[in-house]
């Protein structure tokens, strides 16, 4: 290629015109992402993945609850077309900081608006709690691919979400490391050959703390997770094992197995992210270092894999992996989640709402760590479950549970 503007040699014998055409094709085939919850830990990891796969993905919209300062920094780098701040009290500050450079929306209506738009291919939801439900429903109804890190959406409305996914023919891909692991283990397998799912749990910061000492644990201790760096709510959920209970319910809806075939095993090293046992006794496991970028990238590129820089498991240095049965008496929240799933209907929504209120109260130091499951159990015992709920029933159950939970302290 002597004299060419392209350079001296290209391995695939690309001419300048072919190379230019390829670049145009790559640009036109980019997937545009609305990232809900961009300032949280999952959101920040997602942006790192997108940064490293910029030839394949771009950010069209970013949203945050109230972290305006970080959101503004993200806007400067990723140059989205618009942003949403969920806490409307922060709207004036955000508009002032962005000075008209991008569209600014607010509140739940803003979230629902951006996921409907034609300039969005993938909605990546890393919102915390019940707030993720309605945007996910809107995204499905407008036929977006949904990469879901908001487990509460499936916990409170799994049957409705599954019906909508089927009706609108969309793809819903889990981002939780446990469910991503199961998805990877099931690739190429016949569902009829599944014996059970095995979700692994680190055990959180209080795995080896005697039960009679839990009454005195502090917020700071609960937020000191041994393996993962996460937001405050999910970190407390991990400490109570409620997070694993939510994942059991989520796995039920994602993979269609009953609770008795979804097992939880404590694995403190967090190297095995989950496993699938098959009818012949074989077990497949997905392994990797505790790094949320791996399941995030897999969800975005599914069913393909793309290279990723970073540390790898060094088995000689690891030396051992250990496993334990969870103590459902000590960690009462895990059993409450199994009970809510067995009760069906609106019970998981009630449980989730009570848990969100209880965790917030614990973080504000208004209740103790051990009072979290006590509060949830009291609320579950006082609200009757609706067996075949519609969306309005789920919304009402959530409202009632929050009001009742707050009345107890």
ZIJO-V846189 format. One record per pair of residues at least 6 apart in sequence whose C-alpha atoms are under 8 Angstrom apart, sorted by the first residue. I is the first residue (numbers start at 1). J is the second residue. D is the distance in Angstrom with one decimal. If there is no record, write none. Layout:
I;J;D / I;J;D
//
This chain:
1;7;7.3 / 1;8;5.8 / 1;9;6.5 / 2;8;6.4 / 4;16;7.8 / 5;16;7.1 / 6;15;7.3 / 6;16;5.6 / 26;55;6.7 / 26;56;7.0 / 27;55;7.1 / 27;56;7.7 / 29;56;7.3 / 30;55;7.0 / 30;56;4.8 / 30;57;5.2 / 30;58;6.8 / 31;56;6.3 / 31;57;4.8 / 31;58;6.4 / 31;120;7.8 / 31;121;5.8 / 31;122;7.0 / 32;57;5.9 / 32;58;5.1 / 32;59;5.7 / 32;60;5.8 / 32;119;6.6 / 32;120;5.1 / 32;121;5.2 / 32;122;6.3 / 33;57;7.1 / 33;58;6.1 / 33;59;4.8 / 33;60;5.5 / 33;61;6.8 / 33;120;5.7 / 33;121;6.1 / 33;122;4.8 / 33;123;5.8 / 33;124;6.9 / 34;59;6.3 / 34;60;5.6 / 34;61;4.6 / 34;62;6.1 / 34;114;7.4 / 34;115;6.8 / 34;120;6.2 / 34;121;7.9 / 34;122;6.4 / 34;123;4.9 / 34;124;6.2 / 35;43;7.1 / 35;59;7.2 / 35;61;6.1 / 35;62;5.1 / 35;63;6.5 / 35;123;6.2 / 35;124;4.9 / 35;125;6.2 / 35;126;7.6 / 36;43;7.5 / 36;62;6.2 / 36;63;5.0 / 36;64;7.0 / 36;111;7.8 / 36;123;7.4 / 36;124;6.1 / 36;125;4.8 / 36;126;5.7 / 36;127;6.0 / 37;43;5.6 / 37;62;7.3 / 37;63;5.3 / 37;64;4.9 / 37;65;7.0 / 37;125;6.7 / 37;126;5.2 / 37;127;4.9 / 37;128;7.8 / 38;44;5.9 / 38;46;7.8 / 38;47;7.6 / 38;62;6.0 / 38;63;5.7 / 38;64;5.9 / 38;71;7.4 / 38;126;7.4 / 39;63;7.7 / 39;64;5.8 / 39;67;6.7 / 39;70;6.4 / 39;71;6.4 / 40;64;7.9 / 40;126;7.6 / 40;231;6.6 / 41;229;7.4 / 41;230;5.6 / 41;231;6.1 / 42;126;6.1 / 42;149;7.7 / 42;230;7.7 / 42;292;7.2 / 43;126;6.2 / 45;292;6.8 / 45;293;5.7 / 45;296;7.9 / 46;293;6.7 / 46;296;6.3 / 46;297;7.7 / 48;293;7.8 / 49;293;6.3 / 49;296;7.4 / 49;297;6.2 / 50;57;6.1 / 50;58;6.9 / 50;59;7.9 / 58;78;7.8 / 59;78;6.5 / 59;79;7.5 / 59;80;5.6 / 60;79;7.9 / 60;80;4.5 / 60;81;5.4 / 60;82;6.8 / 60;119;7.1 / 60;120;6.8 / 61;80;5.2 / 61;81;6.0 / 61;82;5.1 / 61;83;5.4 / 61;84;7.8 / 61;114;7.2 / 62;71;7.7 / 62;75;7.7 / 62;80;6.9 / 62;82;6.8 / 62;83;4.8 / 62;84;6.5 / 63;71;7.6 / 63;83;5.4 / 63;84;4.5 / 63;85;5.7 / 63;86;7.4 / 63;111;7.7 / 64;71;6.7 / 64;84;6.5 / 64;85;5.1 / 64;86;6.2 / 65;85;5.4 / 65;86;4.5 / 65;87;5.4 / 66;85;6.3 / 66;86;6.8 / 66;87;5.6 / 66;90;6.2 / 68;85;7.8 / 68;90;7.2 / 68;93;7.4 / 68;94;5.9 / 72;94;7.5 / 72;97;7.1 / 72;98;6.9 / 80;102;7.2 / 81;102;5.6 / 81;103;6.4 / 82;102;5.2 / 82;103;4.3 / 82;104;5.7 / 82;105;7.5 / 83;102;7.3 / 83;103;6.3 / 83;104;5.1 / 83;105;6.1 / 84;104;5.9 / 84;105;4.6 / 84;106;5.0 / 84;107;7.2 / 84;110;6.0 / 84;111;6.5 / 85;91;6.5 / 85;94;7.9 / 85;104;7.9 / 85;105;6.6 / 85;106;4.8 / 85;107;6.3 / 85;110;8.0 / 86;106;5.5 / 86;107;4.2 / 86;108;6.3 / 86;110;7.7 / 86;111;7.7 / 87;106;7.1 / 87;107;6.1 / 88;106;5.6 / 88;107;5.7 / 91;105;7.9 / 91;106;6.6 / 94;104;7.8 / 95;104;6.6 / 108;131;8.0 / 108;135;7.8 / 111;135;6.1 / 112;134;7.1 / 112;135;5.0 / 112;138;6.2 / 112;139;7.8 / 114;120;7.9 / 115;123;6.6 / 115;135;6.8 / 115;138;6.7 / 115;139;5.2 / 115;142;7.8 / 115;144;7.8 / 116;138;6.5 / 116;139;6.1 / 116;142;5.7 / 120;144;7.3 / 121;144;5.5 / 121;145;6.4 / 122;144;5.6 / 122;145;4.8 / 122;146;5.8 / 122;147;7.1 / 123;139;6.8 / 123;144;6.5 / 123;145;6.2 / 123;146;5.0 / 123;147;6.2 / 124;146;6.0 / 124;147;4.6 / 124;148;6.0 / 124;149;7.5 / 125;132;7.0 / 125;136;7.5 / 125;146;7.4 / 125;147;6.3 / 125;148;5.2 / 125;149;5.7 / 125;150;6.0 / 126;132;7.8 / 126;148;6.8 / 126;149;4.9 / 126;150;5.3 / 127;149;7.5 / 127;150;5.7 / 128;150;6.3 / 128;152;7.9 / 128;233;7.8 / 129;150;6.8 / 129;151;7.7 / 129;152;5.5 / 129;153;7.7 / 129;356;7.2 / 130;152;5.9 / 130;153;6.5 / 130;156;7.9 / 130;352;8.0 / 130;353;7.6 / 132;150;6.2 / 132;152;7.3 / 132;153;6.0 / 133;152;7.5 / 133;153;4.8 / 133;157;7.9 / 136;146;7.4 / 136;153;7.6 / 137;161;7.0 / 137;164;7.7 / 139;145;7.7 / 139;146;7.1 / 140;146;7.2 / 140;164;6.7 / 140;165;6.4 / 140;168;6.8 / 140;170;6.5 / 141;164;7.1 / 141;168;6.4 / 143;168;6.2 / 143;169;7.3 / 143;170;5.7 / 144;170;6.5 / 144;171;7.7 / 145;170;5.9 / 145;171;5.1 / 145;172;6.1 / 145;173;7.9 / 146;170;7.9 / 146;171;6.3 / 146;172;4.8 / 146;173;6.2 / 147;172;6.0 / 147;173;4.9 / 147;174;5.9 / 147;175;6.4 / 147;299;6.1 / 147;300;7.1 / 148;172;7.0 / 148;173;6.1 / 148;174;4.9 / 148;175;5.5 / 148;176;7.8 / 149;174;6.3 / 149;175;4.9 / 149;176;5.7 / 151;176;7.8 / 151;246;7.0 / 151;247;7.0 / 151;250;6.4 / 152;246;7.2 / 152;250;7.9 / 152;352;7.3 / 154;161;6.8 / 154;249;7.6 / 154;250;5.5 / 154;253;6.8 / 155;246;6.3 / 155;249;5.7 / 155;250;5.6 / 155;348;6.1 / 155;349;6.8 / 155;352;7.6 / 156;346;7.1 / 156;348;5.4 / 156;349;4.2 / 156;352;7.1 / 156;394;7.1 / 157;349;7.4 / 157;391;7.7 / 157;394;7.2 / 158;250;7.5 / 158;253;5.6 / 159;253;7.1 / 160;390;7.6 / 160;391;7.6 / 162;253;7.3 / 165;171;7.0 / 165;172;7.3 / 173;180;8.0 / 173;299;5.8 / 174;180;5.8 / 174;299;6.7 / 175;295;5.5 / 175;296;5.5 / 175;299;6.2 / 176;295;6.9 / 177;273;6.2 / 177;292;6.8 / 177;295;5.7 / 178;199;6.2 / 178;200;7.1 / 178;247;7.9 / 178;273;5.1 / 178;274;5.2 / 179;247;7.9 / 179;251;6.7 / 179;274;7.5 / 180;295;5.8 / 180;298;7.8 / 180;299;7.7 / 181;273;5.9 / 181;274;5.5 / 181;275;7.1 / 181;285;7.3 / 181;286;5.2 / 181;287;7.9 / 181;295;7.9 / 182;197;7.5 / 182;274;6.1 / 182;275;6.2 / 182;276;6.5 / 182;285;7.8 / 182;286;7.5 / 184;286;7.1 / 185;275;7.1 / 185;276;6.6 / 185;284;5.9 / 185;285;6.4 / 185;286;6.6 / 186;276;7.6 / 193;278;5.5 / 193;279;5.4 / 194;276;7.1 / 194;277;6.3 / 194;278;4.5 / 194;279;6.0 / 195;261;7.1 / 195;276;7.6 / 195;277;5.4 / 195;278;4.6 / 195;279;5.0 / 196;257;7.8 / 196;261;4.6 / 196;262;5.8 / 196;263;7.3 / 196;276;6.1 / 196;277;5.3 / 196;278;6.9 / 197;261;6.3 / 197;262;4.8 / 197;263;6.1 / 197;274;7.8 / 197;275;6.1 / 197;276;4.7 / 197;277;6.3 / 198;262;6.0 / 198;263;4.8 / 198;264;5.7 / 198;265;6.8 / 198;274;5.7 / 198;275;4.9 / 198;276;5.9 / 198;277;7.5 / 199;244;7.9 / 199;248;7.7 / 199;262;7.3 / 199;263;6.1 / 199;264;4.8 / 199;265;6.2 / 199;273;7.2 / 199;274;4.7 / 199;275;6.5 / 200;264;5.8 / 200;265;4.9 / 200;266;5.7 / 200;267;5.8 / 200;270;7.5 / 200;272;7.0 / 200;273;5.9 / 200;274;5.2 / 200;275;7.8 / 201;244;6.8 / 201;264;7.0 / 201;265;6.1 / 201;266;4.7 / 201;267;5.6 / 201;268;7.0 / 201;270;7.1 / 202;227;7.6 / 202;266;5.7 / 202;267;5.1 / 202;268;4.2 / 202;269;6.6 / 202;270;5.7 / 203;238;7.4 / 203;239;7.1 / 203;241;7.1 / 203;266;5.7 / 203;267;7.1 / 203;268;6.1 / 203;326;7.8 / 204;225;5.8 / 204;226;6.6 / 204;238;5.6 / 204;239;4.7 / 204;240;7.7 / 204;241;7.5 / 204;268;8.0 / 205;221;7.3 / 205;222;6.5 / 205;224;6.4 / 205;225;5.3 / 205;226;6.0 / 205;239;6.0 / 206;214;7.9 / 206;222;7.8 / 206;239;6.4 / 211;330;5.7 / 214;369;6.7 / 214;370;6.4 / 215;368;6.3 / 215;369;6.1 / 215;370;5.5 / 216;368;7.5 / 216;369;7.7 / 217;368;7.9 / 217;369;6.7 / 218;369;7.7 / 219;362;7.2 / 219;363;6.1 / 219;365;7.4 / 222;235;7.3 / 222;236;5.8 / 222;239;6.0 / 223;232;6.5 / 223;235;5.7 / 223;236;6.2 / 223;239;7.9 / 224;235;8.0 / 225;235;6.7 / 225;239;7.6 / 227;269;7.6 / 227;270;7.1 / 227;290;6.8 / 228;290;6.6 / 228;291;7.9 / 233;356;7.9 / 233;359;6.7 / 233;360;7.6 / 234;243;6.7 / 236;359;6.9 / 237;243;4.7 / 237;244;8.0 / 237;359;7.7 / 238;244;7.0 / 240;331;5.8 / 240;332;7.6 / 240;333;6.2 / 240;334;7.8 / 241;331;6.2 / 241;333;6.1 / 241;334;5.6 / 242;333;4.9 / 242;334;5.3 / 242;337;7.1 / 244;264;7.6 / 244;334;6.6 / 245;333;7.0 / 245;334;4.7 / 245;335;7.4 / 245;336;7.7 / 245;337;4.8 / 245;338;6.7 / 246;337;6.5 / 248;259;7.3 / 248;262;6.6 / 248;263;8.0 / 248;264;8.0 / 248;337;7.8 / 248;338;7.5 / 249;259;7.7 / 249;337;7.4 / 249;338;7.6 / 249;341;6.3 / 251;257;7.6 / 251;262;7.7 / 252;258;6.0 / 252;259;6.7 / 252;262;7.6 / 259;338;7.0 / 259;341;7.3 / 259;342;7.5 / 264;325;7.5 / 264;326;7.1 / 265;323;6.5 / 265;324;5.9 / 265;325;5.5 / 265;326;6.3 / 266;323;5.4 / 266;324;4.9 / 266;325;6.0 / 266;326;6.0 / 267;321;7.3 / 267;322;5.8 / 267;323;4.7 / 267;324;6.7 / 268;321;7.9 / 268;322;6.8 / 268;323;7.3 / 269;321;6.4 / 269;322;7.4 / 270;289;7.3 / 270;290;6.2 / 271;287;5.4 / 271;288;5.3 / 271;289;5.5 / 271;290;6.6 / 271;313;8.0 / 271;321;8.0 / 272;285;6.5 / 272;286;5.8 / 272;287;4.4 / 272;288;6.7 / 273;285;7.4 / 273;286;5.9 / 273;287;5.9 / 273;288;7.4 / 274;285;6.0 / 274;286;6.2 / 274;287;7.9 / 275;283;6.6 / 275;284;5.6 / 275;285;4.3 / 275;286;6.6 / 276;283;5.5 / 276;284;5.3 / 276;285;6.5 / 277;283;4.3 / 277;284;6.6 / 288;312;7.0 / 288;313;6.1 / 289;311;7.6 / 289;312;6.5 / 289;313;5.9 / 297;306;7.8 / 298;304;7.4 / 298;305;6.4 / 298;306;8.0 / 328;334;6.1 / 328;335;5.7 / 329;335;7.8 / 332;373;6.1 / 333;373;5.5 / 336;351;7.9 / 336;373;7.9 / 336;377;7.2 / 337;348;7.3 / 337;351;7.4 / 340;347;5.2 / 340;348;5.1 / 340;351;6.9 / 341;347;7.3 / 341;348;6.2 / 343;385;7.5 / 344;385;7.6 / 344;387;6.3 / 345;385;5.8 / 345;386;5.2 / 345;387;4.0 / 345;388;5.5 / 345;389;6.0 / 346;385;5.1 / 346;386;5.4 / 346;387;6.8 / 346;388;8.0 / 346;389;6.5 / 346;393;7.5 / 346;394;6.0 / 346;397;6.5 / 347;380;7.0 / 347;384;7.9 / 347;385;5.3 / 347;386;7.7 / 349;394;6.5 / 349;397;6.6 / 349;398;5.9 / 350;379;7.4 / 350;380;6.5 / 350;383;7.7 / 350;397;5.9 / 350;398;5.6 / 350;400;8.0 / 350;401;5.4 / 351;376;6.1 / 351;377;7.9 / 351;379;7.5 / 351;380;6.3 / 351;401;7.8 / 352;398;8.0 / 353;398;5.5 / 353;399;7.8 / 353;401;5.9 / 353;402;5.7 / 354;375;7.1 / 354;376;5.2 / 354;379;6.6 / 354;401;5.8 / 354;402;5.8 / 354;405;5.7 / 355;372;7.0 / 355;373;7.8 / 355;375;7.9 / 355;376;5.9 / 357;402;6.4 / 357;405;6.6 / 357;406;7.0 / 358;367;7.7 / 358;371;7.9 / 358;372;5.3 / 358;375;6.7 / 358;376;7.4 / 358;405;7.4 / 359;372;6.7 / 361;367;5.9 / 362;368;6.0 / 362;369;6.4 / 362;372;7.4 / 366;409;7.7 / 367;409;7.8 / 375;405;6.7 / 375;408;7.6 / 376;405;7.6 / 379;401;6.4 / 379;404;6.6 / 379;405;6.2 / 383;401;7.4 / 386;393;7.5
//
